[in-house]
Amino acid sequence: MKKKLIVSFGLILCAFLFLNFVVRRQTRAVADEPSWDVRLENCTVVMVGKDASTDGSTMTTHTCDCGTCDWTFRSVPPADHKPGEVRKVYRVNQYKTWPPSQGLKWDIIKNDYAGLDIPEAAHTYGYIHGMFGYMNDQQLGIGESSIGCQKKMENPTPTAKFDLTMLTLLAMERCRTAREAIKLMGSQAEKYGYGYNDSGEMLAVADPKEVWVFEIMPVGPLWTPKSGKPGAVWCAERVPDDRVSVCPNESRIGEVDLKKADYFLASPNVISYAVESGYYDPKSGKPFNWKRAYDPAEGSVATNARRARMWRFHDLVAPSQKFSPELANMDFPFSVKPDKKVSVQDVMSITRDRCQGSPYDSVKGIRGGPLANPNLYRGTRTIGTNRAEYTTITQCRGWLPAPVGGLVWIAFGAQDTSCYIPLYAGVTDVPESFRIGDHFEFNRQSARWAFDYVDYHVQPAYMYALEDVKQAQAQYEQSMAARIPEIDKEAAARFQKSPVDAAGYLTGICLSNADEVVKAWWNLGDKLLVKYNHGGLYNVDKRTRDSGKPEVSETWRKAVKMVDAWVDPVDK
């Protein structure tokens, strides 16, 4: 008996080692996160210049991928202010959830008051914000990606008054153009210090004419306002109008030419701080390179998993250029001309991408399990991520009045099982379901929970259930996209007569559509529960079965048979 147990244990151990070997063989092309550079961030930002888009709009994206952060949204109305009023500066806690009854987020975070009051603007613009400010009624759009910086640059001390969220809210309130926003955020950070809750950060800042990459970093814990030096170092580069760009949590600005004022903006210490800190030697004869100095992340996809997103974006938008996965970050261009112009639907697809069919496919071999689920194996980083709180796509469309031309599309939860819902820049409110809910209490009144409910019921039968979701996405996203021109026309006509009437019209349209989509997703979740109950793939409709699509991954089936033969040679 003892001998049989030893033999059985040995066979099981061998089977485990064999499966481990197979997995490693199947995935050796996929990068492991190096121990020195483990980053949980997966907030990929896609940027599209106006001449690179199909409709002439500029676009930015943001994947809020915190995992346990606040996912609620607010609409902040425009306001007029009296002389002498001040704007209090807060450090906005990204993990705290604010019930709508408690007002604007910063109204109730008294403990996070930074101890700084700045003069209030005579007029502040209305805007939509979640984790950051995303779109105001002047068509200023923003997306975000954390990038990091040299370790000794970080400044977690109270001397740094601004965090990134507060800077974006200030830009939303006071700025009409991307350049205005960059200069305002940069100057405030220089004067009052930046970095209390943040390290290096990148913002995609857009208006109807331009898209800019704005990167900002702290200047160390010893900085104080009394030093007389800037409390931040920052640089911005403009994306050419006929190009697209991406930020996958790494600095994207390379060589800086401040003589080209139409394409570069920077803080006065952009080079001097690097020299003082030993990050750049002007005697080297090499031109100053922002990312080499401040965020020198090296390596190709083989040594840095975040680089897979960099490569995949370029492979999707410009496949004719045949970008190699072996390229290091330094070798990828700042921007690229796409093979064809990009639509908002294309951008939605990019945000959902899981490297399908590429060497970094999340379900290649046995990684996806029997039903090709990309969430089972997490050895790679893909643009789409199931950790997303939400994803935004901003569109700025200069041929329309600003409150009509600005759009922010919001998809709650994982991109592949969610649905993009548009809000116009001129809305006076956001859906109630967008303003409530948290991670720790199931709530059928919360939009986010509707999408998580669907996602939960997709996972056990991913390969089949995702097709049900795709049908729903096509129905609601495409129908709304088809309605946009008609809504634009009506809203623009109303705006000429009464901006208030136009705002009311747009608010009604957006709230009604959002309610319809959220209800549809609750219903979809119920249907998936019934259809795939107890792993019931026998409930897959006949058309799917007759299509020739295997019930489970053939690679997985073969691997199981091989293991079965090893563990129990009699049962073949």
N, C-alpha and C positions, 0 to 999 in steps of 0.2 A: 504493500500500500504506500509506504513511504517512498519507494523507488518511483512509483507511478506519479506521485505528487511532484517529485523532483523533476521528472521528465516533462510533466504538464507545465510546470512553472518555467522550465527552460524553453519550451516551445512558445509560450506566451511572451517571454522576454525576447526571444528571437523575432517573433512577429512584430513586437513593438519597435525593436531596432530596425527591422526591415522597413516598416512604415515610415519611421523617422528618416531613413536613408532615401526612400522614395520622395518624401516631401522635400528633403534638402536638394535632391537631384532636380525636382520639378521647379524649385524656387531659387536655385542658385543665381539666376539672372536678376533676381529681385534683391534690392538693397536692404540690408539690415541697418537700423538706426545705430550709428556709432555711439559708444558710451559717452563720449565727450560732447555730444551734440544732440541729445535726446530732446525733442520739442514736441509737445502735444498739439501745437497749433496746426490747423488745417484750413486756415481762412484764406483761400485763394481769391485773388482779385483779378478780374478780367477788365481790360479797358479798351474801348473802341472809339477811334477818332471819327469825326462827322463824315469825312469822305471815304471811310472804310465801312460804313454801315449802309444797309440797303435803302434806308429812308432818310438819311442825312442827320440822324440823331447822334449825339454822343452817348456812350454807355459806360457804366461802371458796375461792378458787383461786389458783394461782401458776403462771405459765409461766416456767420457767427457760430463758432464751433466749440464754445467753452465746455459744454457738456452738462454743467449744473448752474448756468447763469440765468438771469432774468430774461425772459423772452417777450415781455409785454411791450406794447407800442403806445405812444401818446401823440396827440395832435396839439401843438402849442399855437394859440392864436396870435396874430399880429397885435402890436400894442403901441400906444403913444405914451411918452413919459415926460414928466415935468423937469425943468432945470434943477439940478442939484440931486436928483435921484441917483442911487448907486445900484450896481449889479453885484450881488454877493457871489463869490466864487466858492464852489464846493468840489470836494473829491467824490465823484459819483461811484458808489459801490455797485459793481456790475453783478454781484451775486444776490442782492436783495430784491425782493418782489414788492411792488407797491400796489395795493388795492386802489381802484379808481376813486373811491370815496376819499382817499387821502391826498388827492390833487396831483400836481406835477411832482415829478420824482424828487427834485431838490427841495421841495417845500417841507419835507418831513425828515430830512437827513441832517438835522441840526448838529449831530455829533461829527459830521463830516465837513463842517464849515472850515474852509482853509484859512480863515482869519484874514481874508483879503476882500476889500470892496473896491470896485473900479467904477468910474463914471458911467452911468447908464446912457445908452444912445437915445436920441430924441424919438426915434421910431425903430421898433424891432419887427422883423418879418415873421410871418407864421411858418411853421415847419412841422415835419413828421420825424419823430425819433424813437429809436429803440435803445440798443446798447450805445449807439452813436447818433448824431444828427445825420439824416440821410437825404432829405430833400426839403428845400424851402420854397415859398411861393414866388421866388425870383428865378427859379430853375437852377439853383446851386445844388449839385449832387455830390455825395461823398461815399466812398467804400474804404474798408480798412483791412490791413494785414500786419500782424506783429512780425518784426524782423530781427530784433536783437541788436546788440552793440558790444563793444569791448567791455569786459567785466568791470574794470575800474571806472567806467563812465557812469555806471548806475548811481542813482541818487534817491534812496528811499526816505530821505530826511524831510522834516516839515518845512525846511527852507524852500523846497520846490512846491510852489503853490498850485501849479496846473498839472492835471492829468489829461490824457488824450480825449476822453469823452467830453470834458468841460471845454476844451479847445474847439471841438466840432460844434457844440451847442452855441458857443459864442459866434462862430463863423455863420451858422444858420441864422442867427438873430440879426447880424449886422452886415452881411456881405451879399452882393449880387453876382459877382463873377469869381471864377477860380483864382485869378491873380489876387483879387482883393482878399479872399479867404486865406490864401497862403501867407500873404504879407501880415494880415492881422494875427493869425495863429503864431507865426514866427516871432513877431515883435512882442506879443504878450508873454510868450515862453522865455524870450531873451530877458525881458524886464523883471519877470516875477519868478522865473525858474520852472523847469519842467522835469517830470519823471517820478513823482511820489508813488504812483501806482503802476508805472510803466517803464519799460526798457526802450529799446529802439522800436519805432513804429513807422508804418507807411500808410499814407492816405492817398487814394485816387480822388482827385478834386476836379470836378467837371462843371462846365456851363454849356450853353448851346453851341459855343464856338470852339472850345478847347477842352482837352483833358491833360491834367498834370499829375506826375508822381511827386508827392511831397513826403520827404523822410525826415524825421526829427529824433534827436537823441539827447539824453541828459549829459551833463558835463562833470559828474562826480559828486560825492557826498560832502566835499569840503566847500562847495560853492555857497556863497551868501550874497544877497543884494549889495552888501557893503563892499564887495570885491571890485565893483565897477566893471566887471566882465559879464558877457552874456550868460544867462542861466540855461542855455540850450545851444545846440549846434544843429543846423538844419540845411537842407538843400532840396531844390525842386527842379525837375526836368519835364519839359512838355513833350507829350506824345505827338508826333507828326500827324496831321489831319487824315492822311490816307493810310494810317497804320494802326495796328493793335498791339497791346502789350499785356504782360501778366506779372503778378507778384505772388509767388508761392511761399511766403514767409521768409524771404531773403531780400536783402538790399538789391535794387535794380539800377541805381545810378552809378555809372562808371566814371570816366574822365569828365571833368567839369570845365567848361569854357565860359567864364562869366562875361566875356566880351560879347557873347551871343545872348543879349538880354531878352530876345524873343523866345529863347528856349531854356534859359537857366536863371534861377533865382536862388539866393543863399544868404545865410547869416554872415555878419562881418568876420566871424571867427572860423569860417568853414575850413580854411587851410591852416591858419595860425594855431588853432587848438590841436590839430593833428601833429604839427611840428613840435609844439610844447610837450605833447604827451608821448612823443617818440613813435607815432604811427606813420609818419611820413618824413622823409629826408629830402629837402629840395636840392641838396647837392648831388643826389643820385642821378640827376639828369633825366629822370622819368617824370612824366606829367602827373599831376595830382589826380588820384583816382579815389572817389568817395567811398565805394564799398570795400576797396582793398584796405583803406585806412580804418574805417569804423565798423564794418561787418564782414570781415574776411572769411566767409564760409567757402571752403574749397571743396574740390572733389566732383566726381561725376555721379551718375545714377548708381553706379556700382558701390560707391562708398557713402552716399548721402541720399536717403530715401526721398527727402523732399524734392530732390532734383527730378524725380520721376514726373512730378506735376509740371515742372518747367518744360521738360521735353515733350510731354503729352500735349500740352497746349499748342506748342509750335507744330507738332505733328498733325494736329487737328486743323489748324487754320492755314498752314502753309505746307501741305504734304509734298508739294513739288520740290521744295528745297531740301528734303531728305535730311533733316537734322538728326545727328547721331546722339544716342543716349550717352555716349562716352564723353560728350562735351561737358566741361566744367561750367559752373555758373558764370565765371568770368568770360567764357567764350560765347554764351548765348547773347544775341543782340538785345539792346534795350527795347526795341520795337521791331515789328516785321510787317511787311505788306501782305495781307491775306490773299490766298489764291482767288477767292471770290468775296464779294462784299458780305458782311455779316448782318443777319437780322436778329431781332430780339428773341425769336424762337431758336435761332442758332446758339445764342448765349445761354438760353435755358438748357439746351442739350449739353453744352460744355460744362455747366455747373453740375450736371448729373453724371458726367462721364466716369467710368470705372476702368479705363484702359482696356476696353473690350477688344479682343483680337490682337493685342500687342504683347510683347514679351512680359509686360507687367500686369497682365490681366489677373484680376483678383480671384478668378475662378479657374485659372489654367490648371490642368492636371487634376489633382484631388483637392486643391485648395478650397474649392467652393462646396465640397461635400457632395452628396448624391443629387442635390437639387440646385446646383450652381449658385449658391448664395455667397456674394462677395463679402459679407460681413463675418464669415467664419474665420477667414485667414487675414490677419492684419499685419503682414510683414511688409506691405507697401503702403504708400500714401497716394491716394487717388484724389482727383478734384472733387468728386462726389464723396460725401462722408455721412455715415449714419449718426455722427455725434453732433450734427448741426442743430443749433437752437432754431435758426431760421436763415434764409438766404435772401438777399435783396439784389435787385437789378434796377439801377436808376437810368432813366432816359431823359435827356434834355433836347427839346425840339424847338429850334429858334424861329420857325415860321409861324408859330402860334403865340398868343398872349401867354405870359409866363405862368399864371396859375393853371392854364390849360395845357401848355406844352410840357410841363414837368410830370413825369410818371415815376413812381417807385413800385415795382412788382415785389411782392413778399410771398415766400414759400416757407411754411413752418415745418420744422423737423427735417428728417432726411430728404434730400432733394428727389431721390428716385421714387419715393412713395407720396410725395406732396404735390401741391398744385399752386402755380403762381397766380396771385390775386393782385390786380392793379389798384393803386390809390393815386388820384391826381394830386398835383402839388397844391391846388386850390381848395381841397376839401377842408371843411371846418370841424370834422370829427373823424375818428376811426371807429370801426365796428367794436361794439362792446366786447365781443368775444376775443378781440385782439388785445384788450386791456387787462385781462384777468388770467389767473392760473399760475401754478408753479410745478416744479418737478415732483413734489412730495405728496400731492393729493389729487387723485383722479377727479376731473371736473368736466361734466358734459356741457357746461356753459363756456368753456374755453376752446378757442379755435385750435390751439396747439395740440390739445388732447385729442381732437378729432383726427388729426393727421398721424399722431402717434398710435392711435387706436388702429388705423389702417396698417401702419408699418408693422405693428406687433403681429397682426394676423397674416401679413405677407411672409414673414420670416420662415415659418415651418414648411411652406410650399413655394419658396421664392420663385423658382423657374416658371411656374404656372401662374401664381397669384400676381406677379408683376405685370403680366399681360392684361389682367383685369384693371389694374391701376393705370396702365398706359392708355387704355380705352377711355377711362374717365378723364385723364389729363387732356387727351386730344379733344374730348367733348367740351370741356369747360375753358381750357386755355385758348384753343383755336376759335371758339365761338366769341370769346371776349375780344381776342385780337382782331377778329373780323368786324366787330362793332366799334372799335376805337375810332376809325375815320368818321363814322357817322356821329359819334359822341363829340369828337373834336369840333366838327362843323357846327353842331347845335350849340355847344358851350361857347365857342368863339363868337357866334352871332349874339348870344345872350350877353357875353362880356362887354361887347361894344355898347349895349344899352344899359346894362346894370351888372357890374362886377359881383354884387351881392347875390343877384339872381343866378348868375353863372355858378357861383360857389355852391349855392343850394342845390342846383341841378346836378353838379358833379358829385356832391356828397351823397345825394339820394341814389344815384347810379352805383357808386362804389359800395355803399353799405348794403344795398339790395343784392348786388352780385356776390359780395363776400358772404352774406348770410346763406345764399343759395349754394355756394360751393362748400361751405362748412357743413351744411345739412347733408349734402350729397356724400361727403366723406364719412360722416357718421353712418349713413345708410350703406356705403360701400364696405365699411368695417364689419357691419352686421352680416352682410352677404358673404364676405370672405370667411367669417367664423363658421357659417353654416356649410359653405361649399367645401371647405378644407378641414372640417371637423374631424378630430382623431387622425390627422394626417391623411384624410380621405382623398387620395389622388384618383380613386375610382369615380369621384364626382367631377373630374375634369371633363369638360364638354366634349362630345363626340368629334367635333371638328378639329380640336386640338390633338386628340388621340390619333385621328386619321391623317394628320399632317405629316406623320413620320417622325415627329419629334420624340426622342426616347423619354421614357418615364423618369429615368434617372441618368446621371452622367455615366457614359460608357466607361470612361477612365476609372471612375469610382467603382463601378460594377466589377471590372477586371481586378482592381486592387483588392476588393473584398474577397473575390474568389481565390486569389493567390494566398491571402492570409488564412482563409478557411482551409485551404489545402495543407498549409503548414501546421495549423493548430489541431485540425482533426482530419488526418489523411484518409480516414475511412469514409467520411461524409463528403463526397465529391459531387 
